[in-house]
Structures are given as C-alpha cells and as structure tokens.
Amino acid sequence: MYFYHISRFIANIIFRIIFRIEVVGKENIPREGRVILCSNHVSNFDPIMLGIAVPRPISFMAKKELFEKKLLGKLISGLGAFPVDRKGSDLSAIRNSLKVLKEEEVLGIFPEGTRKYNMDLENIKAGIGLIAIKGKSPVVPVYIEAKYRVFSKVKIIIGKPMNFDNYKDKKLGTDEYREISKDIMRSIYGLKNI
C-alpha cells in the first residue's frame, strides 16, 4: 500500500491546485472494517477524487478495458484496482470484491458502470446488492457534484452507512438483489444538493 499512499499524496497536492475540493460527511467512513463505497460516476477523475476524500485505501472495481492498456493496467493494479466485465455477470470480479471485504478493506464501486448525469434505475444491475449481502458489508453512498472545469468546485458528499442485516440468512434471488441495488442508487442521488 506504500505506492497507494504516495500516489494519493501527490494527487492530493495536484488536484487541490486544479480544483476547489469540498468533502462533506467524511466522519461517515468507518475507520476500520469492511465497507463498500458506492458513488455516482460523472468523470474519469471520480476514483481519484474518492481516493483524495477518503483517508483509507480503496480497491476499485474498474472496467476491464483499462487493463488492456499495458502501462495503465499496471498502474491501476498497483493501486489495488481489479477488472470487471460490464457486459455480463463477472464472477471473477465478484470473487475479488468479496476478497477485499473479507480482508476488512474498502471496496469502491460505481454501480452505474459508466458515466451518467442522472439516476437511471431501469438499467441498474443486481451485482452491488449481491456483493453487499454476500460480503456482509455496510454500504456508504457517495455523491460527486462536479463539472471538472479548471478551478471549479468539486463537492463530494459522503452519506451515512447503509446496513443490510435484515437480509441476513435470507435466500435472495436476482430481483431482490436488484431492488437492493436500486435502494443504494436512491441513497446516492438522495445526497444531491446537501
């Protein structure tokens, strides 16, 4: 994690010069133990901004196409990211996610899978709901409000952890996991304009 901390330190300096970064709700990030950070996704800068805003190292689930570029793939792997195939059910990505949580670390996911500017519940997948339940992990919703213009404001709003203990020991299907995923997305967009 030495590489992660050095990279975070450098990114923190550079991005705070380029943007006016405001973080609200940092106290909602548990100081230890497994947690899933779920955020909206408006730019390729979003993972960097979350890395700056959150004091703990984050292992991001990232689209597999990024790993096809040799240098970039090595860089983001070194930062703890792992690939996900967004077109289908990627069991390898789910296993990697559960491994991160089992090690009591922070997992970062953009549930929409691609950059979006408005909530789209119709196309939400069951994956994040499944990972939250199988990983026995709280989910911290995060909303990023940014245009990413030079010297513009980037506001990162961190919500209170969502707990799914009421699903413990219940047998759930795809539809139930998808509903959990939708609840998570509603919580993310519910932070807008706070």
N, C-alpha and C positions, 0 to 999 in steps of 0.2 A: 504493500500500500504506500510505500515511500514515493513511487512515481506519481500516484494519485495526488498525494498531499503537495508535492512540488508543483504539479500541473495546476492544481486548484489555487495555490498561492499566486502563481504567475497570471492565471486567468482573472483572478480577483482584482489584481492591480490594473491589468489592461482594460477589462470590461467596465470597471468603475470610472475609468477615464473617458471611455467612449459613451457610456450610458449613465443616467441617473437611476440607480437601483434602489428600490424600496422593498423591504421584506416585512410583511405583516404576519404575525402568528407563529414566529419561529419557536416559541415555547410549546407549540403543539407537536413538535417532533420528539418522540420518546428518546431519552438519552442512551438507552441500551435496549437490546432485544430486537426481535424480528419486526419488521414493518414494511409495508408496501406504500410507496409514494405514487399516486396516480394524478396525472396532470393533463390539462388540455394541451394542444400542440399547435402552435402558430408559426414556428420557425425552427430552422436547424440549430439556432442558438439556444433553444429551450433546455437541452440537457446541461449545457454549460452554466446557464443561469440557475438551474436547480442545484448544481454542484457548488456554486458560489453561496447560494442561500441556505443550504443545509450543512451543518457542521460535520455530519457523519459521512463517510464514503458511501457512494451509491453505485450499485451494479445495475446498469441499464440494459433492458431488452431493446435491441436495435435491429432495424431491418437488415436482412441478410445481404442485400446489395452493397451495403457499406463495407462488408468484409471481403468483397470480391476485388476491391482495390487494395493491393498488397500492403502499401505503406499505411494507409488509413486503417485497414483492418488490424494491423499490428499495434497501431497507436491506441485504438479504442479497446482492443482486447487487453492491452496493458493497463487500461483504466478500469477494467472489470466488466466491460460490456460483453454481451454474448448475442449471437444472431437468432432472429426469428423469421420464419417464412410467413408473410402476412396473407398469403393466398389460401392457405388451408390450415388444418389442425397440425400444429408443430409440436409433437410430443417431446422432442429434444429440448425445445425452448421451455416447455412446462417443467421438465425434469430439472433444467438449470435453474429455473425460478425457485422451485421447491428446495433445491440445494442451498441457494443463497439464504433462504428463510430458515432452513434447518441450522445454518451456521450463525443464526441470530444477527443477520446483517440487514441492510436496507436495499430493497429491490425497487428500481424505478421503471415505471411503465407509462406509456402514452396510450391509453385504451383505444383511442380512435384509430390508431395505426398509421395515420397520415396527417398532414397539416390540415386543420379545419378552423373556420372562424365562427361557426355557430354549432350549437349542440345538435347532434344527429343520432337520435336514439334508435332509429329504424335499422341502421347498419351496425349497431354495436354487437360484438361477439361475446360468447359465453366465457372466454378464456380468463379474464380478470376475476370474474366471480368464482370460477373453479380454483384458481390459484389462491385466492383469499381464503376459501373454505378448506381446501386440502393442505394449505400451508399454515393453517391455524394462526393467521396473522391479521392484526388490525390494518386498516387502510387509511392513509392520511390523504385527503383530497387537496389538490393544489390548483389554483387558477393563476395563469400568467396573462397579464394585461400588458401588451407591448406592440408597438409598430416597428421597433428596432431601427429607427432612424437615428443618425448620429446625434448625440447629446439629448435624445428624447428619454422620457421616463419609462422604466420597466418596473412594473409593480407585480410582486409575487405574493399571493395571498395563500397562506397555509391554514387549512381548516383543522377542526378537532378530529381525532382518530375515530373511525367507524369500527364498531365491533360486531362480529357475526357469530357470537357464542350461541345465539338462539337456533343456529343451524347445526350445532354440534350433534353428532351421531344420527343425523337425518340422511336418508337416501335421497339424493337430488338428481334430477335429470338436466338435460341441456336447457330446457325452458326456464327452470328455476335458476340455473347459473346465469342465464342471460338477464333475468329480472334483477339479480344481484348486481350485475354489471351496469344495468340501467340506473339502479339506485346510486351507484358510485358516480356515474356521469352526472346525475342530477345534483349530487352534492358538490361536484367540481364546479359546475356552472352556477350553482347557488351562491358561490363565493364572489361572483362577479359584482363589481361596484361596491364592495365593502370598504 
